[in-house]
């Protein structure tokens, strides 16, 4: 695979997020989730990885896991209306 885990630039893992998003767009939900999960562990106060994790679960049909990931993102960034709208997509 041509995907790398991340490239550190001035101490911040800047490439993991766009690569995980690229994997999501390529329907490689497992890779997207794995990369975003790694980033969420390294930068636990960043909401974006949880959004990608949620989107990957949603695309894979796992609404419950998606809802949990979106809830984490919403807790980290309570003012983000887009995350709240994504959470609505997980309602049964």
N, C-alpha and C positions, 0 to 999 in steps of 0.2 A: 504494500500500500504506500501511496505517496504522502499520506497524512502524517504529520509529525505531532507529537504531543503538544508542544508549544515552543515558542521562541521567546526567551527572556530579553526584554529591552528595558534597561534601567530598573531591573527588578520586578517588572510587571509582566505577567504572562499574557501578551497581547494577541497571540495568534490562535490560542485554543478556542476562543469564542467564535471568530469567523470561520474557522475550520469546522467546528461543530455545527454551525448554521449551514455551511456548505453541505455537510453530510446529511443534515435534515432535508435540505432541498433535493438531494440526490436519493431520497427515500432510504438512506442507511440510518435507520432510527437507532439501532443499537450503538453504532459509532458515535452518533450525535449525542446520545445520552451518556455514553462513557466519557467522552471529552468534557462535556458540560459538568458531569458529576465530579471529575477530577478538579476542574476549575472551582466548583462550588466548595470543595474541601480546602483548596488553597486560599480562596478569597470568599469566606463564608458570608460577608456582608454585601456581596454583589448580587443583585436580583436577576440579572440577565441569564446566568447559567440555569437558574430554576425555571425561567420561561422556556428555554430550549428543551429542558428535560420534560416540562409539561407538554410542549408541542409534540415532542417525539412520542410520548405516551398517548396523546390524543390521536395522532396519526396512526398509531398501532392499534387503536381501539380500546385502550385501557383508560377509561374516563376517571376511575377512582384514583389511580396513580397520578394522572394529569392534574386533577383537582388538588391533590396534596402538594404537588410541585408549584402550581400557581398560587396556592395559599402561602407558601413560603416566600415566593417572590412578592406577593402583596404585603406581607408583614415587613419585608425589608424596604419596600418602597410604597408606603400606603397611599401616596398621591397619584400613583400611576393608574389612570382610568383604563388603559388598554389591558392591563393584567386583570382587572375586575371583569372586563368584557370577555376575556378568555375563560375566566372561571365560569361564566354563565354558559359557555359552550359545553361544559362538563355536566350540566344538570341533566337528570334523566327525565 
